[in-house]
Amino acid sequence: MAKIGIFVGTVYGNALAVAEEAQRILLEHKHQANIYEEGTLADWETYSTVLVITSSTGQGDLPDTIAPLFHELRDNVGYQPNLSYGLIALGDSSYDSFCGAGVQFDELLQEHQAKRIGEILKIDGMDVAEPEVFAIDWLENWVNLLD
């Protein structure tokens, strides 16, 4: 089974709640899963599969909990063809930069030639009161794509 790092960018805790649900589902499927609320490059580099779960702040900016990791990846890491990842982005569709932090992460990882598993799940805070519940079907499908 896979060993997966779950890297979280959160402001109000919603992305962390989704990460905890992801960890529960991954463990049920006999995978190893660790959550990093303030993950470092050293943490990131121990995984060949990661799940990034991030909300967006302001105008689509990265939360303070994940911005340092993003900048380290952008500035110090290049080609990552052996990395597989999933991405869940939380945002507010009333902003032009809906899920902007997640989109930035996806663009960076695509630029680094990492392999995305499945599509990005975008969760709209305007429509979804419990993002951790909303994400369950996507998470179950994503876990099945790992096997």
C-alpha positions in Angstrom: 0.0 0.0 0.0 1.0 3.6 -0.5 2.6 6.0 1.9 1.0 9.4 1.4 1.8 12.8 2.8 -1.2 15.1 3.2 -0.1 18.8 3.0 -2.5 21.3 4.3 -2.9 25.0 3.8 -5.7 26.3 6.0 -6.9 29.6 7.6 -10.1 28.7 9.4 -9.7 24.9 9.7 -11.8 23.7 6.8 -8.9 22.4 4.8 -7.6 20.6 7.9 -11.1 19.0 8.4 -10.9 17.7 4.8 -7.4 16.4 5.5 -8.5 14.5 8.6 -11.3 12.9 6.5 -8.8 12.0 3.8 -6.5 10.5 6.4 -9.4 8.4 7.8 -10.3 7.1 4.3 -6.7 6.3 3.4 -6.2 4.4 6.6 -9.4 2.5 6.1 -7.9 1.4 2.7 -4.7 0.3 4.5 -2.5 3.1 3.2 -0.2 5.1 5.4 -1.2 8.8 5.7 0.4 11.6 7.6 -1.0 15.1 7.8 1.4 18.1 7.7 -0.2 21.5 8.7 3.1 23.3 8.2 5.0 20.8 6.0 8.6 21.4 5.1 10.6 20.5 2.0 12.2 17.7 4.0 8.7 16.3 4.8 7.6 16.6 1.2 10.7 14.8 -0.1 10.0 11.6 1.9 6.9 10.9 -0.3 6.3 9.7 -3.8 2.6 10.4 -3.4 1.1 13.5 -1.9 -2.3 15.0 -1.4 -2.4 18.8 -1.2 -5.5 20.3 0.4 -5.5 24.1 0.5 -7.9 26.9 1.0 -7.2 30.3 -0.6 -6.9 33.6 1.2 -7.7 37.1 0.0 -7.4 37.2 -3.7 -6.4 33.6 -4.2 -3.3 33.7 -2.1 -1.7 30.7 -0.3 -2.4 30.4 3.4 0.5 31.1 5.7 0.6 27.4 6.7 1.5 26.2 3.2 3.1 29.2 1.5 6.6 28.5 2.7 6.5 24.9 1.3 5.1 26.2 -2.0 8.0 28.8 -2.2 10.6 26.1 -1.3 9.2 23.8 -4.0 9.2 26.7 -6.6 12.6 28.0 -5.8 14.6 24.9 -4.8 13.0 21.9 -6.5 12.6 21.3 -10.1 11.8 18.2 -12.1 9.7 15.8 -10.0 8.6 13.1 -12.5 8.4 10.4 -9.8 5.9 12.4 -7.8 2.2 11.6 -7.9 -0.3 13.9 -6.4 -3.9 14.8 -5.7 -5.3 18.2 -5.1 -8.3 19.6 -3.2 -8.8 23.3 -3.4 -11.2 25.2 -1.2 -12.4 28.7 -2.1 -15.2 31.2 -2.5 -16.7 31.6 -5.9 -17.6 35.2 -5.2 -13.9 36.0 -5.8 -12.4 36.1 -9.3 -9.5 34.0 -8.1 -11.7 31.1 -7.0 -9.5 28.3 -5.5 -6.5 30.3 -6.5 -4.0 28.7 -4.1 -4.9 25.2 -5.3 -4.6 26.3 -8.9 -1.2 27.7 -8.2 -0.1 24.5 -6.6 -1.4 22.4 -9.5 0.4 24.7 -12.0 3.7 24.4 -10.1 3.5 20.6 -9.9 2.5 20.3 -13.5 5.5 22.5 -14.4 7.7 20.1 -12.4 6.3 17.2 -14.4 4.6 15.6 -11.4 1.7 13.2 -12.2 -1.7 14.3 -11.0 -4.0 11.5 -10.0 -7.6 12.4 -10.9 -9.0 15.8 -11.3 -8.8 18.7 -8.9 -11.7 18.8 -6.4 -12.8 22.5 -6.1 -15.0 23.1 -3.0 -17.0 26.3 -3.0 -17.5 27.8 0.4 -20.5 29.7 -0.9 -22.4 26.4 -1.6 -20.8 23.8 0.8 -21.3 24.1 4.5 -19.3 20.9 5.4 -16.4 20.5 3.0 -15.1 17.4 4.8 -18.4 15.6 4.0 -18.6 17.0 0.5 -15.1 15.6 -0.3 -15.9 12.0 0.8 -16.9 10.7 -2.7 -13.9 12.4 -4.4 -11.6 10.9 -1.7 -13.0 7.4 -2.1 -12.5 7.7 -5.9 -9.0 9.1 -5.5 -8.0 6.2 -3.1 -9.3 3.7 -5.7 -7.1 5.4 -8.3 -4.0 4.7 -6.1 -4.5 0.9 -6.3 
